[in-house]
Amino acid sequence: MKLKRLALIATLLVFVAAAAGVWWLSRNLDDIAKSAIQNYGSAMTLAKVKVGTVQLSPTTGKGSIRDLSITNPKGFKTSHALKVGRIEVDVDISTVTDKVIVIRKIAIEAPDVVYEKGDPLTNFDALMRNITLYIGESTPSSSSSGRKLIVDSLTIRNAKAQATAPLLSGKTVTVDLPDITLKNVGRAQGGVTPGELGGIVANALRDRLAATISFNRLWQSGGQMLDKAGSALKNLFGK
């Protein structure tokens, strides 16, 4: 009888501890996610990553990341590489305890992108270099044992890019970027690490910027067409 009572008490204590853990996690999940994005992102890019707020429902998996900003790596003059007011996310809650977490949707809405030509790299080239080096420094054992991600749909919509180069003396030219849509990110590989996902997003943005904005044409123009509007921009920028 005494053993049964002790077993019952132990079971109740485990239940209470588990309930307390779930309660604490639900209350602190947003702060945990915010800290992870800021700390991990800054270490990966060698730039300062800041987040205003993270709101993620522990029951539905839907939420948002607000006021995300990424500064430039050292050597660039503009204040930031990327600013986003809102990112929508939808996580498959049934997978959060699995080795591979499925994210149904990441939607990056109307990001403010600054594309700066440095010597010799652009700021997005530098960010990609830093991310690649960070991923390469990760040990195979840590990469295989850590959580991985699959993203069903990742979109970047209504982005505006400000292009600048030393020739422009601090001036920028703003252009609209075509939308970016990536499907089934990481599914073929059985998941990607958070660092690899960051690299995929940065690389997609860099490729779209390079395809849309030609610094060579801007350089050849000598900056003389900056004061012209409308059709003049089409002569400077484009595929």
ChimeraX attribute file (.defattr): number of C-alpha atoms within 10 A of each C-alpha:
attribute: neighborCount
match mode: 1-to-1
recipient: residues
	/A:1	6
	/A:2	7
	/A:3	8
	/A:4	9
	/A:5	10
	/A:6	11
	/A:7	12
	/A:8	12
	/A:9	12
	/A:10	12
	/A:11	12
	/A:12	12
	/A:13	12
	/A:14	12
	/A:15	12
	/A:16	12
	/A:17	12
	/A:18	12
	/A:19	12
	/A:20	12
	/A:21	12
	/A:22	14
	/A:23	12
	/A:24	11
	/A:25	14
	/A:26	14
	/A:27	12
	/A:28	12
	/A:29	17
	/A:30	20
	/A:31	15
	/A:32	12
	/A:33	16
	/A:34	21
	/A:35	14
	/A:36	12
	/A:37	19
	/A:38	18
	/A:39	13
	/A:40	15
	/A:41	20
	/A:42	16
	/A:43	15
	/A:44	24
	/A:45	25
	/A:46	19
	/A:47	19
	/A:48	17
	/A:49	22
	/A:50	20
	/A:51	19
	/A:52	12
	/A:53	16
	/A:54	21
	/A:55	18
	/A:56	21
	/A:57	15
	/A:58	17
	/A:59	10
	/A:60	12
	/A:61	18
	/A:62	18
	/A:63	18
	/A:64	21
	/A:65	22
	/A:66	19
	/A:67	15
	/A:68	21
	/A:69	21
	/A:70	23
	/A:71	22
	/A:72	25
	/A:73	18
	/A:74	10
	/A:75	11
	/A:76	18
	/A:77	16
	/A:78	15
	/A:79	10
	/A:80	21
	/A:81	22
	/A:82	18
	/A:83	20
	/A:84	19
	/A:85	17
	/A:86	19
	/A:87	21
	/A:88	18
	/A:89	20
	/A:90	21
	/A:91	22
	/A:92	15
	/A:93	17
	/A:94	12
	/A:95	13
	/A:96	16
	/A:97	9
	/A:98	11
	/A:99	15
	/A:100	19
	/A:101	20
	/A:102	24
	/A:103	23
	/A:104	17
	/A:105	20
	/A:106	20
	/A:107	17
	/A:108	21
	/A:109	17
	/A:110	18
	/A:111	21
	/A:112	19
	/A:113	24
	/A:114	25
	/A:115	27
	/A:116	25
	/A:117	19
	/A:118	16
	/A:119	11
	/A:120	8
	/A:121	14
	/A:122	19
	/A:123	26
	/A:124	25
	/A:125	19
	/A:126	20
	/A:127	25
	/A:128	21
	/A:129	15
	/A:130	19
	/A:131	24
	/A:132	17
	/A:133	13
	/A:134	16
	/A:135	16
	/A:136	10
	/A:137	9
	/A:138	11
	/A:139	9
	/A:140	9
	/A:141	8
	/A:142	9
	/A:143	15
	/A:144	12
	/A:145	9
	/A:146	12
	/A:147	17
	/A:148	21
	/A:149	22
	/A:150	24
	/A:151	22
	/A:152	18
	/A:153	17
	/A:154	21
	/A:155	18
	/A:156	21
	/A:157	16
	/A:158	16
	/A:159	19
	/A:160	16
	/A:161	23
	/A:162	17
	/A:163	22
	/A:164	23
	/A:165	21
	/A:166	13
	/A:167	12
	/A:168	16
	/A:169	9
	/A:170	10
	/A:171	13
	/A:172	17
	/A:173	18
	/A:174	15
	/A:175	19
	/A:176	13
	/A:177	21
	/A:178	14
	/A:179	14
	/A:180	16
	/A:181	12
	/A:182	15
	/A:183	13
	/A:184	15
	/A:185	21
	/A:186	20
	/A:187	15
	/A:188	9
	/A:189	8
	/A:190	12
	/A:191	21
	/A:192	24
	/A:193	18
	/A:194	20
	/A:195	19
	/A:196	18
	/A:197	18
	/A:198	18
	/A:199	21
	/A:200	18
	/A:201	17
	/A:202	17
	/A:203	17
	/A:204	16
	/A:205	19
	/A:206	19
	/A:207	12
	/A:208	16
	/A:209	23
	/A:210	17
	/A:211	13
	/A:212	18
	/A:213	22
	/A:214	16
	/A:215	18
	/A:216	11
	/A:217	14
	/A:218	22
	/A:219	15
	/A:220	10
	/A:221	13
	/A:222	12
	/A:223	16
	/A:224	11
	/A:225	13
	/A:226	16
	/A:227	9
	/A:228	9
	/A:229	9
	/A:230	7
	/A:231	8
	/A:232	12
	/A:233	17
	/A:234	12
	/A:235	13
	/A:236	22
	/A:237	19
	/A:238	14
	/A:239	11
